[in-house]
Structure formats: C-alpha cells, structure tokens
C-alpha cells in the first residue's frame, strides 16, 4: 500500500491507493469524516468501511473495468473544515464522496459537490435538512444510507411515552445541526403524545465540567435526560451525574454507538439507552464480512458497514449506468433495489432510504444490546 499525505489548510486528505500503485487507479472517489479530534472514532468507522469496500471492488475488477483510488478527507466535524475537504476532493477530481459523518459537515459540503457534479452519499448524516433542502434546490445527487432524525426522534419519543409517561424530562442539545435537530424531533414527538418537557437546555460540547447543568436538573427533579449530542460529552454528563447523585435515565441517539462511549463513561454508562438502526454487524449474512474486519483487528461497529454499503451501492449503480456521471448514477440509484450489507436499500426521490427503522439499545459492560420494546 502506498500512502500520500496532502495538507488542506487545517484539513488533511490521505490518499490511499489500494493495490499495486496509483498508476492503475483510474477512478478517484472519496470518503470524508472526522479522522481527527474528539469524534475520530466515527471517522475511523467511515474510513474502515470505505477501505474494505474499495479493496473488494478492485479485487473484483473495479467499476466499469477501471480500478478505484480512495481519498480520505478529515473534516473533524467542523463545517469550515468540511468545505475545505470538499473543495480539495473536487480539485482532485473525485467523482463520488461517501461522507460526511456529521450533518453540520455534510450540509455545507453538499453544495460544493453539487456544483462540481460530484455525487454524495452520507453513511451517517441524519438531519432531515441534508436531503430536504438539497432536493428543494434541485440537487438530486445527494443520498444517505442511514435514516433521518424525524424517524429517530419519533422512535425515542414513543419509547418514552410508552415506558416513562408522567416522568420529568430534560431535553439537552449541543447546538449542532445534528444534536439540536434530533433533540427537537424528540421534543415534537413527546409534545404530540401529551408530554411537556420539564427542561430544554443547550450545552457546549467541548465543556469538561457539567456541574451547573447537573445541579439544574437535580433542582428540577429530572427523571429522564434526552441527550441530543455526541458520545464524548454524553459520557461526561452521565458519569458526572452519577458522581453528583443524579440517577436520571439517560437516553441518547446513534452518536453514542462507539465503544469509546463506555471507555470514557465507565460503569456510569450501564443502563444508558440509545436509538440506532438494526445493527448490520449482527446480521448472520454479514458474518464472513465481519470476520474480514476482525482479521484486521477491527470491530466493524456503528457506521462502518453503512460506509461500506454506500460505496458498494454507488459502484453497483455506476456499473448499471455504465458511467460515473453523477446524474446517471443517481438515476440508477433511484431505480434499483440493492441487497446491501445494511439490508435492502431503496432510495426515494430525495435520496433518503425507504422504510428506515430505528431500535432502542441499552449499554451494559461496554457494549450495547437491544432493549425491551
């Protein structure tokens, strides 16, 4: 393997030529996410999934008879850095990007890709605006292999209505496009079901001491904490809550799905609930694929297989279209039902997957398991 490091302002693009060398890599594609920073565990998920998909595609003959070259862009989940990465991807003449991870990165990057006629499939950006706003602007080359927050929020809201109706709920968010978005969707679902939150608070994700917020929740006698934010702050909030005598149930979302959450929060994460799609790594049909990752000493958790699936369905659509042109591949994506690693995938006119499903999981001893419905 040959590795080339290219600086992009504060961003870094790692160009990975998977195979004998870049001389035969005739089609450039990208994967982008937080390869560094506090969310780097999720960037690793996207990178690993992308690398495996490209290796398999190249071993099978490539796309339309040409091999793929994978460029990895580091946006650190920062919108400005994401635009720098997107511009670098465009200047490097990629035809497709599987990314980004954070909605706050995918949304601004999508405009750059659209203008350059680069097709984009996010494996993990769940904010409805990512596809809704692009579709309203006439951008039909944006897709995602995950669900949306208006489905995820309803799942969590309905779970609370079923199991915790009458409890005092605090809805917290980190002010990001993702965190506030999913928190607000849960709030809508609760309010529609007749529950009014006792607290609605924003916090700063980079904070390390949440004592003031925890004291406010103690004074409000909070029973349920809905966390619209990422695993790093979530781990600190639940750990400090337990240390300060607040026993409220924490319910988060898909951004908790990394082993790093339990590593950071320790035993305090036991019993934490979260929403996530049905885990593809537990599907028996993916057993051989999962073993290939584990042979590389990597557990394909979280969005690893969603990233893998994004590149695989793009390749299948490009082969069907006999082209890597964004519009042609987009048409093939919308007209095909894919048997992917994350289950059957069909895309609607906006580029969202049809019939998305979220389940509720519970953390115990460093792992998450399906919770009682």
VOGU-3710 file (C-alpha; in Angstrom, 3 decimals, decimal comma):
1> xxxxxxxxxx> 0,000/0,000/0,000  1,259/3,466/-0,861  0,241/6,421/1,309  0,412/10,081/0,366  -0,349/12,873/2,837  -1,641/16,151/1,441  -2,336/19,225/3,590  -5,612/21,097/3,031  -5,378/24,151/5,274  -6,451/22,759/8,636
11> xxxxxxxxxx> -7,738/19,671/6,878  -5,764/16,618/5,880  -6,504/14,378/2,924  -4,950/10,958/2,973  -4,734/9,444/-0,470  -4,797/5,680/-0,302  -4,019/3,714/-3,427  -5,345/0,261/-2,640  -3,287/-2,173/-4,670  -0,084/-2,144/-6,617
21> xxxxxxxxxx> 0,015/1,648/-7,002  -1,903/4,641/-8,242  -0,802/4,089/-11,826  -3,727/1,741/-12,378  -6,218/3,604/-10,148  -8,233/5,360/-12,807  -11,351/6,450/-10,876  -10,978/8,638/-7,802  -13,592/8,519/-5,060  -13,580/9,954/-1,553
31> xxxxxxxxxx> -14,615/9,238/1,997  -14,831/12,138/4,438  -15,419/12,444/8,159  -13,745/13,282/11,477  -10,422/11,457/11,156  -9,001/13,565/13,987  -10,495/15,321/17,003  -12,935/14,152/19,628  -15,138/12,307/17,121  -12,282/10,432/15,443
41> xxxxxxxxxx> -13,788/7,073/16,455  -16,572/7,744/13,947  -14,115/8,836/11,273  -12,374/5,513/11,747  -15,685/3,732/11,186  -16,227/5,526/7,873  -12,619/5,055/6,768  -12,530/1,334/7,568  -15,797/0,670/5,790  -14,667/2,601/2,731
51> xxxxxxxxxx> -11,300/0,871/2,556  -12,856/-2,587/2,739  -15,416/-1,774/0,043  -12,795/-0,366/-2,328  -10,479/-3,333/-1,773  -13,290/-5,756/-2,617  -14,452/-3,776/-5,649  -10,918/-3,587/-7,043  -10,345/-7,291/-6,435  -13,496/-7,988/-8,453
61> xxxxxxxxxx> -12,365/-5,872/-11,413  -13,271/-2,334/-10,365  -16,048/-0,125/-11,716  -16,751/-0,269/-15,444  -13,438/-2,087/-15,850  -11,431/0,581/-14,006  -9,872/0,381/-10,561  -10,717/2,798/-7,742  -8,427/5,121/-5,822  -9,717/6,194/-2,407
71> xxxxxxxxxx> -9,053/9,644/-0,955  -9,753/10,166/2,755  -10,708/13,669/3,892  -10,528/14,837/7,510  -13,179/17,424/8,402  -13,017/16,988/12,217  -16,813/17,505/12,138  -16,182/21,212/11,587  -18,273/22,945/8,878  -15,417/25,173/7,687
81> xxxxxxxxxx> -13,003/22,279/7,537  -15,659/20,247/5,701  -15,844/22,848/2,935  -12,050/22,783/2,645  -12,152/18,995/2,322  -14,954/19,202/-0,269  -13,016/21,721/-2,336  -9,919/19,519/-2,182  -11,943/16,480/-3,262  -13,253/18,464/-6,225
91> xxxxxxxxxx> -9,787/19,713/-7,189  -8,539/16,127/-7,024  -11,306/15,192/-9,487  -13,204/12,652/-7,432  -16,485/11,529/-8,984  -18,131/10,404/-5,739  -17,822/11,032/-1,993  -19,084/8,737/0,753  -19,485/11,307/3,513  -19,555/13,234/5,600
101> xxxxxxxxxx> -20,318/11,952/9,117  -21,714/14,983/10,955  -24,773/16,666/9,464  -23,105/20,006/10,146  -20,362/18,943/7,734  -22,421/17,135/5,115  -24,823/20,027/4,601  -22,280/22,765/3,672  -20,127/20,303/1,712  -23,115/19,172/-0,356
111> xxxxxxxxxx> -23,364/22,496/-2,193  -19,742/22,257/-3,304  -20,177/18,697/-4,538  -23,373/19,588/-6,375  -21,775/22,496/-8,218  -18,901/20,214/-9,284  -21,276/17,384/-10,275  -19,881/15,024/-7,650  -22,363/12,507/-6,274  -22,560/12,340/-2,461
121> xxxxxxxxxx> -23,829/9,552/-0,223  -23,587/10,120/3,528  -23,403/6,957/5,611  -24,331/8,763/8,828  -25,773/12,299/8,488  -29,311/12,084/9,846  -30,553/15,698/9,846  -33,600/15,950/7,512  -32,287/19,215/6,049  -29,432/17,347/4,361
131> xxxxxxxxxx> -31,762/15,828/1,770  -34,816/18,081/2,129  -33,001/21,343/1,464  -30,873/19,916/-1,337  -33,914/18,466/-3,070  -35,717/21,810/-2,761  -32,731/23,431/-4,513  -32,841/20,886/-7,323  -29,874/18,824/-6,126  -30,752/15,230/-6,969
141> xxxxxxxxxx> -27,267/13,790/-6,443  -27,395/13,625/-2,628  -28,199/10,364/-0,824  -27,740/8,642/2,522  -27,605/5,010/3,620  -28,891/5,821/7,125  -32,259/7,033/8,410  -33,381/10,512/9,419  -33,816/12,293/12,731  -37,544/12,718/12,226
151> xxxxxxxxxx> -37,729/8,906/12,388  -35,119/8,555/15,115  -36,726/11,249/17,254  -40,160/9,645/16,959  -38,651/6,289/17,985  -37,155/7,773/21,163  -40,204/9,919/21,870  -42,571/6,966/21,542  -40,337/4,845/23,768  -40,516/7,489/26,496
161> xxxxxxxxxx> -44,280/7,837/26,067  -44,685/4,075/26,413  -42,308/3,402/29,281  -41,879/6,706/31,126  -45,061/8,723/30,673  -45,536/11,171/33,506  -41,805/11,424/34,246  -39,942/14,709/34,258  -37,877/15,011/31,071  -34,876/17,226/30,350
171> xxxxxxxxxx> -34,060/17,665/26,661  -30,426/18,650/26,121  -28,639/19,508/22,899  -25,159/20,633/21,875  -26,330/23,321/19,401  -25,005/21,351/16,404  -27,137/20,630/13,321  -27,281/17,011/14,428  -27,712/17,436/18,188  -30,336/20,171/18,124
181> xxxxxxxxxx> -32,079/18,517/15,185  -32,593/15,146/16,824  -33,468/16,741/20,188  -36,135/18,892/18,548  -37,623/15,911/16,702  -37,910/14,052/20,016  -39,474/17,106/21,623  -42,091/17,217/18,842  -42,927/13,541/19,359  -43,253/13,952/23,137
191> xxxxxxxxxx> -45,387/17,071/22,846  -47,622/15,391/20,280  -48,069/12,499/22,706  -49,125/14,799/25,526  -45,805/15,103/27,411  -44,250/18,508/28,033  -40,547/18,581/28,821  -39,547/19,994/32,221  -36,307/21,412/30,803  -34,910/22,302/27,408
201> xxxxxxxxxx> -31,235/23,281/27,596  -28,271/23,784/25,307  -24,735/22,890/26,366  -21,285/23,368/24,882  -19,882/20,106/23,610  -16,273/20,973/24,436  -17,043/21,572/28,120  -15,499/19,185/30,632  -17,436/20,189/33,764  -21,229/19,887/33,651
211> xxxxxxxxxx> -21,837/20,550/37,362  -24,060/23,596/36,800  -26,241/21,737/34,306  -26,487/18,700/36,583  -27,437/20,861/39,571  -30,163/22,481/37,499  -31,509/19,039/36,596  -31,392/17,953/40,238  -33,357/21,014/41,285  -35,925/20,287/38,567
221> xxxxxxxxxx> -36,180/16,659/39,786  -35,400/15,301/36,334  -36,145/11,596/35,758  -35,207/11,298/32,059  -32,379/13,014/30,180  -32,707/13,120/26,395  -29,242/13,831/25,017  -29,020/15,439/21,573  -25,271/15,291/21,144  -22,188/13,148/20,752
231> xxxxxxxxxx> -20,677/10,414/22,890  -17,810/12,460/24,329  -19,995/14,960/26,189  -22,606/12,269/26,812  -20,082/10,124/28,676  -19,049/13,051/30,869  -22,643/14,090/31,583  -23,730/10,622/32,717  -20,530/9,999/34,693  -20,716/13,336/36,499
241> xxxxxxxxxx> -24,466/12,912/37,059  -23,854/9,653/38,912  -20,974/11,164/40,888  -23,203/14,076/41,916  -26,174/11,928/42,926  -28,442/12,374/39,913  -29,890/8,982/38,989  -31,882/10,086/35,921  -32,172/7,733/32,951  -30,070/8,929/30,003
251> xxxxxxxxxx> -31,459/8,308/26,512  -29,273/9,239/23,558  -29,139/8,594/19,851  -26,947/6,973/17,210  -23,924/9,131/18,058  -23,390/7,043/21,207  -22,694/3,913/19,145  -18,973/3,552/19,696  -17,088/1,542/22,324  -15,353/4,790/23,225
261> xxxxxxxxxx> -18,576/5,943/24,916  -18,246/3,224/27,565  -14,496/3,727/27,807  -14,994/7,404/28,636  -18,007/6,991/30,909  -17,060/3,760/32,656  -19,684/1,947/34,716  -21,937/5,022/34,642  -22,857/4,088/31,065  -24,516/0,867/32,239
271> xxxxxxxxxx> -28,229/1,262/31,609  -27,901/4,166/29,169  -30,372/3,841/26,296  -29,914/4,956/22,690  -31,523/4,656/19,282  -29,728/3,045/16,375  -30,747/1,166/13,221  -30,744/-2,647/13,379  -27,035/-3,429/13,711  -25,723/-4,880/10,448
281> xxxxxxxxxx> -22,674/-6,432/12,120  -25,000/-8,802/14,000  -26,786/-9,959/10,836  -25,765/-13,591/10,128  -25,488/-12,841/6,402  -22,614/-10,455/7,210  -20,661/-12,993/9,280  -17,910/-13,509/6,696  -17,599/-9,757/6,104  -17,375/-9,065/9,828
291> xxxxxxxxxx> -14,626/-11,671/10,120  -12,652/-9,885/7,402  -12,696/-6,731/9,537  -11,803/-8,637/12,687  -8,885/-10,233/10,858  -7,592/-6,652/10,611  -8,087/-6,300/14,397  -11,063/-4,011/13,915  -14,642/-4,410/15,135  -16,975/-3,004/12,439
301> xxxxxxxxxx> -19,201/-1,162/14,906  -21,516/1,764/14,380  -21,455/3,219/10,886  -18,646/1,038/9,481  -20,956/-1,093/7,352  -23,088/1,921/6,402  -19,926/3,418/4,879  -19,095/0,097/3,221  -22,644/-0,084/1,823  -22,519/3,491/0,482
311> xxxxxxxxxx> -19,532/2,694/-1,712  -20,854/-0,716/-2,751  -24,236/0,648/-3,920  -22,522/3,532/-5,737  -20,295/1,030/-7,551  -23,256/-1,175/-8,455  -25,207/1,831/-9,728  -22,208/3,098/-11,719  -21,811/-0,314/-13,331  -25,507/-0,365/-14,160
321> xxxxxxxxxx> -25,326/3,144/-15,645  -22,068/2,263/-17,428  -20,897/5,674/-16,260  -19,604/7,583/-13,223  -21,528/10,708/-14,224  -23,355/11,920/-11,118  -26,768/12,322/-12,784  -26,561/8,928/-14,486  -25,524/7,153/-11,289  -28,222/8,993/-9,312
331> xxxxxxxxxx> -30,855/7,737/-11,735  -29,560/4,183/-11,325  -29,586/4,534/-7,536  -33,242/5,584/-7,556  -34,321/2,836/-9,946  -32,632/-0,084/-8,210  -33,288/-2,089/-5,041  -29,935/-3,002/-3,520  -29,177/-6,043/-1,383  -26,623/-4,299/0,817
341> xxxxxxxxxx> -24,691/-5,050/3,993  -27,163/-2,848/5,890  -30,180/-4,642/4,439  -32,337/-3,924/1,390  -31,832/-0,337/0,230  -34,207/1,656/-1,931  -33,912/5,406/-2,368  -36,782/7,858/-2,723  -36,799/10,996/-4,851  -34,965/12,986/-2,158
351> xxxxxxxxxx> -32,214/10,401/-1,801  -33,454/9,072/1,541  -33,775/5,356/2,150  -37,300/3,999/2,103  -38,766/2,475/5,273  -35,961/3,358/7,722  -36,056/1,624/11,092  -34,552/2,552/14,465  -34,412/0,300/17,521  -33,693/1,076/21,176
361> xxxxxxxxxx> -30,468/-0,313/22,659  -29,126/-0,439/26,214  -25,482/-0,184/27,262  -24,081/-2,836/29,582  -20,456/-3,651/30,392  -19,058/-1,696/27,483  -21,441/-2,931/24,771  -24,922/-2,060/23,570  -27,720/-4,625/23,282  -31,348/-4,497/22,111
371> xxx> -33,587/-3,155/24,869  -37,103/-4,278/25,746  -39,626/-2,734/23,386
//
